[in-house]
Amino acid sequence: MPLPSRDLLPMCAWYLFVVLQLASGVSFGPRETRGQLTDARITEASGLAVSRVHQNVGYTHNDKGGLNEIYAFDIITGATVATIVINNATNWDWEDLTYGPCFDDCNASVCSAQTPPSRYCIYVADTGDHAAQDAANIIYAIREPFALQDARVDLVGVLRFSWTEVDAETLMMSPSGQLFIMSKVDGGQAKVAEIPAAAWNRDSVTLLDMSKTAVLKINTNSNDPQGGDISPDGKNVILIGEHGIYYLSVTNNDYIKSVQDNIPVEVSTYQRVKDSEGIAWSSDGKGFYIVAEGKNSTVYFYSFDEAGLIVG
């Protein structure tokens, strides 16, 4: 069988993309530009979360050595709408945000994707290695404000944990309130572990059970992943590395087993932006946003379709 001519290679690559996307049952649209973060204080936007209460509002923060505050911004315009200072929290190396039901509400009653919570919490991961100076491995929890305005807020939870991994930039929460941490390693084959709900507000450090972890099945040339998020319905995971974005479907709400048993699908429509670490699903789960570190970063959006192919 003759090989395709050089002129046909771009078309062959496109059809290969089509086949891979159809085989996975999902597809992603082309990059769409949203707002630009022109706030001079935002220089290292490391984490990203999207509100399900305030329309078109995202949250971000600076990483190591930054202030103990997060910034609420308008996703469409990029303008900062509120600065939230977190009392009694230290930014040793904040690397990610996640968003979901409040852990104490889930302790009091069952949380699920089918029953939206009456309020949400924002979780801050102080889990970076601070340029190889060891990670604090602390998670901070605050209530999401019902009204967005500059404010100082108190912590509702502090969680301290220990594990075998030296660096982590991915914190994710499921609709049921399960909290997951994923390490950042050379080559991308990171470990993911669940942090038990009983670890909140303890005086002692919780040692994670490494026998119940999973290894991410990607191969990269960087220390990856740099961020991730679970979709609002709990069925999908999105991860960002230095050179690619990866999608994983979740089976039977078993996140550890889904990571262990499956190879993530690379998002072929992704146009790389150097130092992109923030990634979060939209509030309706119909796409995801990304943002990079650096001054005046632009927020980008990629649409998501579980049923068919999106042609951009």
Backbone as a ProteinNet text record, in pm:
[ID]
protein_1_A
[PRIMARY]
MPLPSRDLLPMCAWYLFVVLQLASGVSFGPRETRGQLTDARITEASGLAVSRVHQNVGYTHNDKGGLNEIYAFDIITGATVATIVINNATNWDWEDLTYGPCFDDCNASVCSAQTPPSRYCIYVADTGDHAAQDAANIIYAIREPFALQDARVDLVGVLRFSWTEVDAETLMMSPSGQLFIMSKVDGGQAKVAEIPAAAWNRDSVTLLDMSKTAVLKINTNSNDPQGGDISPDGKNVILIGEHGIYYLSVTNNDYIKSVQDNIPVEVSTYQRVKDSEGIAWSSDGKGFYIVAEGKNSTVYFYSFDEAGLIVG
[TERTIARY]
85.6	0	88.9	70.6	156.5	129.5	234.5	220.4	153.5	80.1	17.6	122.9	92.8	187	199.6	307.9	330.2	213.4	151	40.2	-80.8	-93.7	-209.4	-190.2	-67.3	-41	-124.7	-140.9	-227	-369.3	-424.2	-558.7	-562.7	-456.8	-450.4	-448.5	-373	-366.6	-503.6	-577.6	-711.9	-803.7	-801	-888.3	-848.1	-717.8	-674.7	-731.2	-729.6	-788.6	-937	-1008.5	-1151.1	-1173.5	-1094.6	-1111	-1086.9	-979.5	-947.8	-1056.7	-1108.3	-1212.6	-1341.1	-1378.4	-1499.1	-1483.5	-1363	-1339.3	-1355.4	-1316.4	-1329.5	-1471.6	-1554.5	-1691.6	-1703.9	-1595.3	-1598.1	-1524.5	-1545.2	-1471.8	-1463.9	-1365.7	-1340.3	-1332	-1390.6	-1390	-1260.1	-1248.2	-1127.6	-1120.6	-1004.5	-984	-1066.6	-1128.9	-1204.4	-1145.4	-1125.6	-1064.6	-1169.4	-1136.7	-1221.1	-1144.5	-1154.3	-1096.4	-946.8	-886.8	-745.1	-731	-650.7	-632.9	-531.1	-580.4	-492.3	-460.5	-517.2	-486.3	-336.5	-265	-119.7	-75.5	-166.2	-130.8	-125.6	-195	-200	-84.4	21.3	142	174.7	118.4	146.7	18.3	-78.6	-208.7	-192.2	-180.8	-146.1	-267.6	-371.2	-492.4	-611	-715.8	-836.4	-957.1	-1062	-1191	-1299.5	-1413	-1524	-1646	-1706.7	-1821.7	-1945	-2024.5	-2155.5	-2266.8	-2228.6	-2324.5	-2325.3	-2207.4	-2193.9	-2161.4	-2246.6	-2232.5	-2103.4	-2032.5	-1909.9	-1803.3	-1793.1	-1691.3	-1594.3	-1466.5	-1362.6	-1282.3	-1207.4	-1119.6	-977.8	-879.7	-740.5	-656.9	-527.7	-435.7	-294.5	-202.5	-60.9	0.5	112.7	173.7	280.8	384.3	475.7	518.4	508	549.2	448.8	333.9	232	156.2	59.9	-21.6	-127.2	-184.6	-288.1	-424.9	-437.7	-562.9	-590.9	-718.5	-760.6	-837.9	-840.4	-901.2	-1020.5	-1135.2	-1253.2	-1252.2	-1269.4	-1261.8	-1374.4	-1406.6	-1506.1	-1440.2	-1488.5	-1427.7	-1435.5	-1540.8	-1560.4	-1468.4	-1456.6	-1377.3	-1236.9	-1219.1	-1091.9	-1075	-1170.7	-1159.6	-1176.1	-1097.3	-1111.8	-1237.1	-1320.3	-1444.2	-1438.2	-1343.9	-1329.8	-1196	-1140	-1020.7	-1059.9	-1033.4	-1072.8	-946.8	-925.8	-810.3	-850.9	-768.9	-800.6	-722.6	-795.1	-731.6	-662.9	-548.9	-476.1	-433.5	-407.9	-356.3	-226.2	-131	-1.2	21.3	69.4	97.9	245.6	272.9	407.7	429.6	338	340.1	202.6	108.4	-26	-18.4	-71.3	-59.7	-192	-300.3	-426.3	-543.8	-657	-786.6	-878.2	-969	-1080.2	-1207.3	-1320	-1448.8	-1550.8	-1636.4	-1737.7	-1817	-1891.7	-1969.6	-1876.7	-1927.4	-1846.7	-1834.8	-1714.8	-1688.7	-1775.8	-1801.9	-1883	-2029.4	-2077.1	-2213.7	-2224.6	-2118.5	-2119.9	-2109.5	-2049	-2046.2	-2183.2	-2261.4	-2393	-2501.3	-2485.5	-2583.2	-2511.9	-2580	-2518.9	-2507.7	-2387.2	-2366.6	-2362.7	-2418.6	-2418.7	-2442.2	-2413.6	-2437.4	-2586.5	-2668.9	-2813.4	-2879.7	-2811.8	-2867.2	-2769	-2785.6	-2692.6	-2691.1	-2573.4	-2565.3	-2623.6	-2656.4	-2710.7	-2600.7	-2476.1	-2361.7	-2239.8	-2138.5	-2015.7	-1896	-1789.2	-1663.8	-1553.8	-1454.2	-1335.2	-1219.5	-1143	-1034.3	-900.9	-805.1	-674.6	-569.7	-491.8	-389.5	-252.1	-202.3	-64.3	19.9	46.5	107	228.6	271.9	390.3	517.3	625.6	750.2	835.2	785.8	854	998.6	1013.7	1147	1236	1180.7	1254.2	1288	1203.8	1223.6	1118.4	1055.6	954	816.8	715.1	577.6	517.8	432.1	360.5	253.3	191.7	83.9	-29.8	-83	-197.3	-307.3	-430.7	-547.6	-627.7	-660.1	-744	-883.1	-986	-1124	-1192.4	-1259.7	-1341.7	-1478.2	-1578.6	-1709.4	-1699.2	-1763.6	-1774.3	-1868.7	-1826.9	-1914.4	-2042.7	-2154.4	-2280.3	-2282.1	-2208.7	-2195	-2046.6	-2011.5	-1871.9	-1830.7	-1745.2	-1688.1	-1557.7	-1470.1	-1345.3	-1375.8	-1309.1	-1341.4	-1228.6	-1226.5	-1144.1	-1236.7	-1197.2	-1282.8	-1206.1	-1280	-1220.4	-1221.3	-1129.7	-1124.7	-1238.3	-1294.3	-1387.9	-1320.6	-1204.4	-1133.8	-987.3	-906.5	-764.8	-735	-662.6	-631	-480.7	-416	-272.6	-252.4	-173.5	-152.5	-6.9	27.3	161.4	149.5	240.2	244.3	384	402.7	536.2	580.4	486.8	517.9	572.4	663.5	731.5	668.2	585	529.5	392.7	297.4	163.5	101.9	38.7	-24.1	-167.9	-224.3	-359.8	-443.5	-545.8	-642.2	-779.9	-855.9	-986.6	-1089.4	-1212.2	-1321.8	-1437.7	-1494.5	-1609.8	-1738.2	-1851.1	-1978.4	-2019.7	-1965.7	-1998.6	-1909.1	-1816	-1728.8	-1597.4	-1568.8	-1439.5	-1329.3	-1218.8	-1108	-988.3	-930.4	-820.3	-700.4	-582.1	-456.4	-377.4	-317	-237.3	-99.1	2.6	139.3	180.2	291.6	352.4	490.6	512.5	637.8	695.9	825	893.7	841.5	788	733.5	583.1	520.2	375.1	305.6	377.8	311.6	294.3	203.3	180.4	93.9	94.1	8	-108.6	-224.4	-342.6	-389.3	-424.7	-471.9	-593.5	-680.5	-794.9	-755.2	-794.3	-770.7	-898	-892	-1014.4	-1079.1	-1211.3	-1285.9	-1255.1	-1215.7	-1184.8	-1059.2	-983.2	-859.5	-883.4	-1004.9	-1031.6	-1027.8	-960.6	-959	-908	-811.7	-745.3	-618.6	-579.3	-455	-333.5	-351.4	-240.7	-240.5	-129.7	-114.4	-167.4	-246.6	-303.3	-208.6	-170	-85.6	-174.7	-156.1	-239	-199.7	-299.6	-278.7	-231.1	-101	-44.4	-76	-132.1	-173.2	-301.8	-367.8	-493.5	-480.2	-362.4	-338.6	-342.9	-336.9	-330.6	-225.7	-173.8	-71.5	-131.8	-112.8	-164.7	-92.1	-167.2	-109.7	-83.8	2.9	48.5	200.5	259.7	404.6	436.2	508.7	541.2	690.6	733.8	872.6	886.1	784.9	783.8	743.8	748.2	692.5	542.8	463.7	319.8	243.9	111.3	33.2	47.6	0.6	13	-120.3	-225.7	-357	-461.2	-578.3	-684.3	-815.5	-922.4	-1055.4	-1149.4	-1247.4	-1356	-1478.7	-1549.9	-1666.9	-1778.7	-1870	-1978.3	-2064.8	-2078.6	-2157.5	-2074.1	-1944.4	-1858	-1813.7	-1848.4	-1823.3	-1693.6	-1631.1	-1515.8	-1405.8	-1282.4	-1165.4	-1085.8	-1036.5	-950.8	-821.4	-707.7	-576.4	-492.9	-410.6	-325.1	-179.1	-99	44.8	111.1	242.1	312.4	291	271.8	258.2	126.2	37.1	-86.9	-194.5	-319.1	-434.4	-490.9	-535.5	-575.8	-713	-793.3	-930.1	-943.3	-1020	-1042.9	-1188.4	-1253.2	-1389.8	-1388.1	-1483.4	-1490	-1601.8	-1569.8	-1666.1	-1711.6	-1842.8	-1902	-1851.2	-1821.4	-1774	-1647.8	-1574.4	-1451.2	-1332.5	-1287	-1184.4	-1048	-1014.5	-885.3	-876.9	-980.1	-979.7	-982.6	-1054.2	-1061.5	-925.1	-849.1	-713	-622.9	-639.1	-553.3	-577.4	-702.6	-738.8	-742.4	-733.4	-756.8	-642.3	-626	-529.4	-603.3	-566.7	-637.5	-625	-726.5	-728.6	-669.9	-573.2	-516	-609.9	-628.6	-715.5	-639	-677.7	-602.3	-619.2	-726.1	-748.1	-673.1	-607.1	-537.3	-423	-421.3	-310.5	-230	-109.6	-30.1	-2.1	-15.3	29.2	127.3	248.6	353.7	310.8	345.1	320.2	172.2	88.9	-53	-68.1	-122.5	-140	-283.3	-359.4	-496.8	-590.9	-676.3	-775	-898.2	-1016.6	-1140.4	-1255.8	-1345.4	-1467.4	-1556.6	-1633.4	-1735.3	-1844	-1926	-2027.2	-2129	-2149.6	-2245.1	-2177.3	-2045.4	-1973.4	-1964	-1995.8	-1993.7	-1862	-1762.2	-1631.2	-1542.3	-1420.3	-1329.3	-1249.8	-1201	-1120.1	-976.6	-881.6	-743.7	-688	-585	-514.3	-368.9	-278.9	-135.1	-80.4	35.3	107.6	164.1	199.4	255.2	160.3	210.5	131.1	37.3	-80.6	-179.2	-216.8	-233.6	-269.2	-411.4	-430.3	-562.1	-629.6	-758.9	-838.9	-890.6	-872.8	-921.2	-1023.8	-1113.6	-1221.4	-1220.2	-1245.4	-1261.5	-1393.7	-1480.4	-1608.8	-1590.1	-1686.8	-1679.1	-1811	-1802	-1920.3	-1900.6	-1985.7	-1973.7	-2034.8	-2116.2	-2192.8	-2129.7	-2085	-2040.6	-1922.7	-1888	-1769.3	-1804.3	-1720.1	-1731.5	-1630.9	-1676.7	-1587.6	-1566.8	-1442.6	-1415.8	-1348.8
-119.7	0	124.3	217	335.6	429.5	499.4	597.8	723.3	798.1	921.8	1024.1	1106.3	1210	1314.8	1395.6	1501.1	1599.3	1621.8	1717.2	1668.1	1535.9	1479.7	1465.6	1485.6	1462.8	1550.1	1681.9	1761.4	1706.5	1661.7	1605.5	1474.8	1393.5	1267.5	1294.4	1397.4	1431.8	1474.4	1549.7	1592.5	1473.2	1379.3	1263.3	1174.7	1168.1	1093.6	1158.8	1291.7	1364	1330.1	1327.1	1294.9	1155.9	1058.5	920.6	909.5	974.1	966	1031	1143.5	1211	1128.9	1072.3	990.3	865	808.3	686.5	713.6	832.3	866.1	909.4	939.8	982.5	1126.9	1202.7	1342.9	1424.7	1554.3	1642.8	1780.7	1856.4	1989.9	2088.6	2205.4	2307	2385.5	2476.7	2559.8	2661.7	2719.2	2817	2942.5	2990.4	3114.5	3209.4	3333	3431.4	3495.8	3504.6	3575	3697.6	3729.9	3852.8	3844.6	3961.6	3970.8	4024.3	3955.9	3992.5	4105.6	4227.3	4344.4	4397.3	4336.9	4377.1	4356.4	4464.7	4458.7	4368.3	4336.9	4249.5	4102.9	4068.8	3928.7	3904.1	3847.6	3825	3677.7	3591.6	3447.9	3370.5	3383.6	3318.9	3167.3	3105.8	2964.4	2873.8	2915.6	2835.5	2904.8	2826.8	2881.8	2802.1	2874.3	2813.4	2902.1	2841.9	2916.4	2905.8	3019.4	3023.9	2960.6	2895.9	2846.2	2928.8	3036	3128.5	3261.3	3314	3443.4	3420	3468.9	3444.7	3505.9	3425.3	3469.5	3521.8	3460.8	3499.7	3384.2	3417.7	3321.4	3369.1	3275.2	3308	3263.1	3343.4	3305.5	3361.3	3328.7	3372.5	3367.6	3430.7	3418.9	3301.4	3251.7	3136.9	3181.3	3102.6	3110	3251.5	3280.1	3409.3	3520.5	3488.8	3590.7	3623.5	3711.4	3749.6	3643.8	3648.7	3553	3601.4	3615.1	3665.4	3601.1	3594.6	3548.4	3660.5	3655.4	3761.5	3705.7	3767.5	3734.9	3826.3	3768	3849.2	3813.1	3907.6	3888.1	3811.8	3693.5	3610	3676.7	3751.3	3811.2	3931.9	4017.3	4139.7	4127.3	4035.4	4019.9	4112.2	4201.1	4298.6	4232	4274.6	4225.8	4286.6	4201.9	4250.2	4247.4	4169.8	4165.7	4103.6	4152	4092.6	4034.1	3905.4	3834.1	3796.8	3862.3	3833.8	3725.4	3621.8	3508.8	3523.2	3547.6	3564.4	3434.7	3448.9	3337.4	3231.2	3273.5	3184	3242.4	3156.3	3198.2	3140.1	3220.7	3173.8	3132.9	3009.7	2955.5	2921.5	2844.5	2816.9	2768.1	2862.3	2828.1	2789.1	2673.1	2624	2595.6	2584.7	2556.1	2596.4	2613.4	2632.5	2520.4	2482.4	2400.9	2454	2407.9	2468.6	2357	2366.2	2262.7	2281.3	2178.8	2187.3	2204	2261	2280.3	2148.5	2117.6	1987.1	1962.6	2067.3	2047.8	2022.9	2080.7	2050.8	1905.4	1855.8	1715.5	1618.8	1663.4	1580.2	1572.3	1681.3	1687	1618.9	1619.4	1556.2	1512	1432.6	1377	1484.6	1499.5	1589.9	1508	1563	1492.5	1590.6	1546.9	1630.3	1652.4	1560	1569.4	1670	1701.9	1794.8	1909.2	2020.1	2132.9	2182.6	2213.8	2262.5	2402	2437.7	2571	2676.9	2632.8	2724.1	2645.1	2719	2656.2	2707.3	2630.7	2671.5	2676.9	2758.3	2768.2	2709.4	2622.7	2552.2	2593.1	2628	2675	2569.9	2529.4	2426.9	2490.8	2489.7	2531.1	2403.7	2357.6	2224.9	2226.4	2344.6	2352.9	2338.3	2301	2274	2398.3	2516.5	2643.4	2636.8	2604.2	2595.4	2497	2376.8	2265.7	2291.7	2371.3	2395.8	2325.1	2223.7	2141.8	2210.1	2127.6	2175.3	2185.3	2284.7	2297.7	2190.4	2152.2	2052.8	2089.4	2207.8	2259.5	2296.8	2262.5	2305.3	2401.4	2518.1	2615.7	2615.2	2631.1	2637.3	2763	2832.9	2949	2935	2998.8	3006.3	3099.2	3062.6	3157	3269.8	3395.3	3506.3	3509.5	3541.4	3557.4	3690.4	3789	3917.7	3942	3979	3999.1	4143.9	4161.6	4291.5	4267.1	4365.7	4351	4318.3	4214.4	4171.1	4086.5	4080.2	3984.2	3874.6	3749.4	3638.1	3543.6	3475.8	3377.8	3239.1	3159.3	3020.5	2941.1	2847.2	2751.2	2615.4	2599.6	2472.9	2483.2	2406.7	2389.7	2240.8	2194.8	2052.9	2038.6	1960	1934.3	1786.2	1759.3	1619.1	1594.7	1467.9	1426.9	1307.4	1301	1185.9	1173.9	1079.5	1052.3	1152.5	1228.5	1316.6	1450.4	1509.9	1631.8	1759.7	1748.7	1868.3	1833.6	1926.4	1903.2	2036.4	2038.8	2161.9	2138.4	2023.9	1990.3	1947.3	2026.2	1994.6	1991.1	1884.6	1868.9	1820.8	1867.9	1823.4	1773	1659.8	1601.8	1662.1	1644.5	1696.6	1634.7	1516.5	1452.5	1499.2	1588.6	1641.9	1567.8	1472.4	1403.2	1498.1	1500	1589.1	1506.8	1546.6	1471.3	1562.8	1509.6	1579	1497.7	1565.7	1496.9	1560.5	1477.7	1527.9	1580.5	1650.1	1702.7	1639.8	1562.4	1487.5	1500.5	1477.5	1478.2	1363.3	1396.6	1294.7	1281.5	1340.3	1344.8	1228.3	1121.3	1005.2	1027.2	1116.8	1163.6	1065.9	1082.8	1004.5	1089.8	1024.8	1092.5	1016.5	1092.4	1032.8	1109.5	1038.9	1104.1	1147.2	1270.1	1320.1	1297.5	1221.9	1189	1310.8	1310	1422	1438.4	1331.3	1337.1	1418.8	1454.4	1530.1	1677.7	1726.3	1868.5	1905.8	2017.5	2080.5	1988.6	1905.3	1822.9	1893.7	1865.1	1921.1	1851.5	1728.3	1649.3	1648.6	1604.3	1590.5	1454.1	1451.2	1326.2	1263.2	1140.4	1066	996.7	1030.2	971.1	826	745	602.9	585	563.2	554.4	420.6	326	199.8	217.1	331.3	356.9	473	485.2	588.7	528.7	615.4	572.6	655	601.4	669.8	718.7	846.5	906.6	850.9	813.2	747.6	847	943	1030.9	1032.1	1068.1	1081	1216.9	1298.8	1432.4	1459	1571.9	1613.2	1722.6	1733.6	1839.7	1782.2	1866.3	1830.8	1858.4	1754.6	1766	1673.3	1698.1	1810.3	1935	2047.1	2176.6	2229.5	2153.9	2192.3	2095	2097	2006.8	2041	1979.1	2006.5	1891.8	1870.8	1775.4	1853.5	1804.7	1874.9	1882.3	1978.8	1995.1	1871.2	1788	1666	1548.6	1569.6	1466	1360	1374.3	1266.9	1284.4	1400.4	1428.7	1499.5	1468	1533.1	1596.9	1718.2	1785.9	1824	1800.8	1826.7	1907.5	1996.5	2076.1	2051.8	2030	2018.9	2135.3	2137.7	2248.3	2250.1	2133.6	2129.5	2070.2	2031.2	1970.6	1971.3	1946.3	1932.4	1792.5	1729.4	1589.4	1572.7	1488.9	1463.9	1318.7	1298	1163.6	1150.6	1043.2	1014.4	934	964.4	897.8	794.5	673.6	563.4	534.9	530.9	493.6	579.6	704	797.6	749.6	660	607.5	676.7	783.9	867.6	799.5	733.3	665.4	553.5	471.2	360.5	411	519.5	575.2	625.3	685.7	729.4	608.8	507.2	389.7	309	299	206.5	269	401.3	465.3	557.5	569	661.7	789.9	903.5	1027.6	1061.4	1129.1	1175.9	1316.9	1337.4	1470.6	1559.6	1682.5	1778.3	1833.5	1787.1	1818.3	1961.9	2028.5	2167	2267.4	2219	2310.3	2382	2513.9	2596.7	2637.2	2587.9	2604.1	2750.4	2781.8	2909.2	2874.6	2921.3	2888.6	2921.6	2831.8	2849.3	2854.6	2786.5	2775.9	2673.6	2719.7	2631.2	2629.3	2736.9	2741.9	2680	2588.2	2526.1	2492.7	2519.4	2493.2	2477.8	2386.3	2369.6	2492.4	2521	2625.1	2577.6	2669.4	2635.4	2534.5	2530.2	2434.2	2308.4	2300.9	2183.2	2168.4	2274.2	2266.7	2313.9	2324.3	2364.6	2395.1	2437.6	2472.2	2597.2	2663.1	2783.7	2752.9	2826.7	2818.1	2958.5	2970	3096.3	3064.3	3147.7	3125.9	3220.5	3182.9	3274.1	3390	3498.1	3614.8	3732.8	3849.8	3971.4	3977.4	4033	4055.6	3927.4	3820.2	3691.9	3695.4	3625	3613.8	3484.3	3492.6	3374.4	3316.8	3186.1	3118.5	3012.4	2986.1	2889.1	2785.8	2660.1	2550.8	2481.3	2474	2407.4	2255.6	2188.4	2043.7	1979.7	1867.4	1796.3	1648.3	1589.1	1446.5	1357.6	1415.2	1332.3	1321.6	1433.1	1429.7	1519.4	1532.7	1608.8	1755.5	1841.2	1984.8	2021.7	2083.4	2126.2	2275.9	2315.8	2457.6	2519.4
0	0	0	-94.4	-101.3	14.9	59.1	165.2	110.7	194.7	146.4	110.7	9.4	-31.4	77.6	68.5	166.4	169.1	50.6	44.7	122.8	137.6	204.7	355.1	402.6	544.2	636.6	609.4	696.8	703.2	588.5	587.1	665.1	649.9	723.9	873.9	913.1	1054.4	1106.4	1025.1	1065.1	1083.7	988.5	1001.1	1117.9	1147.4	1264.6	1390.5	1394.3	1506.6	1519.8	1407.8	1408.1	1466.1	1418.9	1463.8	1613.4	1661.9	1803.9	1888.4	1842.9	1919.6	1921.1	1807.1	1802.3	1885.5	1883.4	1960.8	2109.4	2153.7	2294.5	2328.9	2228.3	2251.1	2293.3	2287.8	2326.1	2222.2	2225.5	2136.2	2198.6	2152.8	2205.9	2090.9	2111.1	2007.8	2005.3	1910.7	1900.1	2013.5	2030.9	2136.8	2114.1	2221	2218.7	2323	2284.7	2372.8	2463.7	2590.7	2686.8	2738.4	2864.8	2916.3	2942.7	2961.2	2994	3136.3	3216.8	3357.1	3366.6	3364.7	3362.8	3501.9	3605.3	3742.5	3765.7	3797.9	3811.9	3926.2	4018	4129.7	4089.1	3979.7	3935.9	3839.9	3891.4	3811.6	3792.6	3877.5	3869.5	3894.7	3803.1	3821.3	3812.5	3928	3932.7	3941.1	4010.2	4023.6	3960.3	3933.2	3872	3919	3954.8	3987	3928.5	3894.2	3833.9	3924.2	3953.5	4042.9	3978	4060.2	4016.8	4079.1	4146.5	4207.6	4133.1	4105.8	4038.5	3891	3804.2	3660.7	3606.2	3527.2	3458.6	3555	3671.1	3768.6	3790.5	3783.8	3815.3	3934.5	3993.8	4105.6	4071.6	4110.6	4090.7	4204.7	4203.9	4308.6	4252.8	4320.5	4288	4363.7	4310.4	4377.7	4476.4	4492.4	4607.5	4643.3	4773.2	4823.8	4801.9	4742.3	4719.1	4846.7	4833.8	4948.4	4976	5092.9	5133.6	5085.9	4954.4	4898.9	4763.2	4731.7	4599.9	4532.3	4399.4	4320.1	4243	4263.8	4184	4062.3	3944.4	3823.1	3726.3	3640.8	3536.3	3421.5	3392.3	3288.9	3151.8	3125.1	2993.5	2973.7	3074.4	3060	3119.2	3213.3	3281.1	3400.4	3424.1	3532.5	3668.6	3764.8	3901.3	3963	4023.5	4083.9	4236.3	4293.1	4438.7	4475.3	4584.2	4643.9	4778	4794.8	4916.2	4992.6	5104.9	5190.6	5290.5	5301	5388.4	5518.8	5626.4	5757	5802.5	5866.7	5927.6	5826.1	5703.6	5600.7	5546.1	5516.3	5464.8	5326.6	5234.3	5099	5090.8	5132.5	5116.7	4969.9	4913.7	4769	4725.3	4715.9	4669.9	4522.6	4489.3	4352.2	4282.4	4355.9	4286.6	4374.3	4308.3	4373.3	4328	4413.8	4367.8	4432.7	4382.1	4415.5	4428.1	4527.7	4542.8	4670	4707.4	4830.8	4950.5	5056	5176.7	5252	5295.8	5356.2	5479.4	5558.1	5678.4	5643.9	5532.8	5488.5	5443.7	5378.2	5333.4	5450.1	5559.5	5679.6	5745	5730.7	5795.1	5713	5579	5490.5	5363.3	5282.3	5162	5054.6	4998.3	4885.2	4756.6	4650.1	4521.8	4409	4285.4	4168.1	4146.1	4192.5	4171.9	4266.3	4375.7	4472.9	4494	4422	4438.2	4581.8	4633.7	4772.4	4786.6	4908.5	4935.6	4935	4947.7	4944.3	4898	4854.5	4804.8	4883.7	4875.6	4937.1	4831.4	4859.1	4775.5	4855.9	4792.6	4859.2	4795.3	4879.2	4833.6	4868.3	4768.4	4787.2	4806.5	4929.1	4956	4952.7	4831.2	4812.7	4721.3	4676.6	4592.8	4674.8	4608.3	4681.3	4704	4666	4692.1	4643.5	4514.8	4453.5	4529.5	4549.8	4613.1	4759.4	4827.8	4970.9	5055.8	4998.9	5066.3	5066.3	5053	5047.9	5187.4	5205.7	5332.9	5345.5	5233.6	5229.2	5324.7	5300.1	5375.1	5276.3	5309.5	5232	5318.7	5262.1	5331.4	5267.1	5349.4	5298.9	5348.6	5255	5291	5224.8	5279.3	5213.8	5092.5	4984.4	4874.3	4915.8	4901.6	4941.5	4858.5	4923.4	4850.6	4775.3	4825.8	4757.9	4733.5	4611.9	4577.6	4601.3	4698	4729.2	4804.4	4804.9	4878.3	5023.8	5074.3	5210	5267.8	5399.5	5471.9	5521.5	5504.1	5542.8	5633.8	5718.3	5808.4	5745	5787.4	5743.7	5807.1	5730.3	5789.4	5806.7	5745.5	5760.1	5723.4	5795.3	5763.9	5766.8	5666.6	5655.2	5630.8	5712.5	5697.2	5668.4	5565.2	5527.8	5491.5	5484.4	5445.3	5351.5	5252.6	5162.8	5105	5013.7	4961.3	4856.2	4799.9	4687.1	4735.8	4657.8	4702.2	4647.9	4544	4480.5	4423.6	4433.9	4378.5	4339.4	4222.2	4173.9	4128.4	4166.1	4123.5	4243.3	4274	4378.5	4314.3	4340.1	4275.3	4377.2	4360	4446.5	4362.1	4402.5	4333.1	4388.4	4318.6	4369.7	4503.1	4535	4662.1	4776	4744.5	4847.5	4864.4	4776.8	4782.9	4735.2	4807.9	4777.4	4731.2	4616.7	4557.7	4534.2	4561.9	4535.9	4434.4	4337	4234.8	4230.6	4235	4236.9	4100.2	4099.7	3977.6	3966.1	3858.8	3847.3	3706.7	3696.9	3568.4	3483.3	3365.4	3276.4	3282.8	3385.7	3390.6	3456.4	3491.9	3552.3	3702.5	3730.7	3867.1	3945.5	4076.3	4163.6	4210.2	4221.6	4273.8	4396.8	4499.2	4623.7	4672.8	4744.2	4807.1	4948	4982.7	5117.6	5198.9	5305.5	5379.2	5443	5448	5505.7	5654	5719.4	5862.3	5891.4	5787.6	5806.9	5835.8	5811.6	5832	5980.1	6006.6	6139.5	6249.7	6214.6	6315.2	6362.9	6485.1	6537.6	6477.4	6433.6	6380.3	6228.2	6170.9	6026.6	5983.8	5878.2	5827.8	5725.6	5748.6	5655.9	5552.9	5424.6	5319.7	5296.2	5264.9	5239.3	5095.3	5076.7	4942.6	4874.5	4947.6	4884.7	4805.6	4822.7	4753.5	4654.7	4597.1	4497.6	4357.4	4257.4	4117.4	4046.1	3936.2	3857.8	3727.6	3697.9	3576.1	3454	3351.1	3233.4	3120.3	3145.8	3038.1	3039.3	2924.9	2914	2854.5	2929.1	2882.2	2902.4	2852.9	2870.2	2975.4	3060.8	3161.3	3295.8	3398.4	3528.5	3522.1	3518.9	3497.8	3592.8	3607.9	3556	3642.2	3587.9	3653.2	3703.9	3685.7	3734	3683.7	3745.1	3702.6	3769.2	3720.1	3773.8	3740	3827.3	3805.1	3761.4	3661.1	3607.6	3711.3	3697.4	3795.1	3813.6	3707.3	3722.1	3772.9	3790.9	3845.3	3747.4	3619.8	3523.2	3444.4	3453.2	3367.8	3445.8	3408	3466.6	3354.2	3377.6	3281.5	3352.8	3286.6	3345	3247.1	3298.1	3211.8	3246.2	3140.5	3153.8	3082.7	3083.8	3020.1	2869.9	2809.1	2663.1	2614.7	2704.3	2658.9	2766	2720.5	2808.9	2787.8	2896.4	2892.7	2957.6	2892.6	2938.5	2982.3	3090.8	3143.2	3185.3	3140.8	3182.1	3312.2	3400	3530	3527.9	3571.6	3573.7	3716.2	3736.3	3865.5	3981.9	3953.2	4055.7	4126.3	4062.2	4121.2	4053	4112.7	4049.8	4051	4158.7	4167	4063.3	4054.6	3958.9	3815.4	3791.2	3655.9	3610.7	3701.1	3667.5	3644.9	3728.8	3720.6	3593.5	3549.1	3441.3	3302.4	3292.9	3163.5	3122.9	2990.6	2934.3	2896	2951.6	2917.2	2768.7	2717.1	2578.3	2573.9	2487.2	2474	2392.5	2436.5	2367.6	2248	2129.9	2008.8	1962.3	2005.7	1962.7	2049.5	2152.5	2243.7	2173.9	2189.5	2143.6	2265.8	2273.7	2393.6	2426.1	2554.9	2609.5	2720.7	2709.6	2805.9	2949.1	3040.5	3183.2	3218.5	3140.9	3176.9	3289.1	3401.4	3517	3567.6	3541.9	3588.1	3487	3532	3444.1	3527.1	3472.5	3546	3448.6	3480.1	3401.2	3416.3	3313.4	3323.3	3419.6	3465.4	3566.1	3514.9	3382.5	3325.5	3272.3	3281.6	3235.9	3085.9	3012	2866	2805.6	2886.4	2838.9	2956.8	2927.8	3035.5	2999.7	3104	3090.7	3132.3	3076	3119.3	3135	3218	3232.3	3264.7	3216.4	3235.8	3341.6	3393.6	3480.9	3398.7	3467.4	3399.4	3404.3	3370	3370.9	3250.3	3271.8	3164.7	3091.3	3164.8	3103.3	3047.8	2937.9	2875.3	2917.7	2944.3	2974.8	2843	2825.2	2704.8	2742.2	2646.3	2667.2	2555.2	2591.4	2495.2	2524.2	2423.6	2441.2	2442.2	2501.1	2522.9	2482.8	2412.4	2366.8	2392.6	2474.1	2504.2	2396.7	2309.2	2216.6	2078.3	2023.7	1885.8	1859.3	1735.6	1695.4	1677	1737	1714.3	1605.8	1500.5	1394.1	1407	1428.8	1452	1331.5
[MASK]
++++++++++++++++++++++++++++++++++++++++++++++++++++++++++++++++++++++++++++++++++++++++++++++++++++++++++++++++++++++++++++++++++++++++++++++++++++++++++++++++++++++++++++++++++++++++++++++++++++++++++++++++++++++++++++++++++++++++++++++++++++++++++++++++++++++++++++++++++++++++++++++++++++++++++++++++++++++++

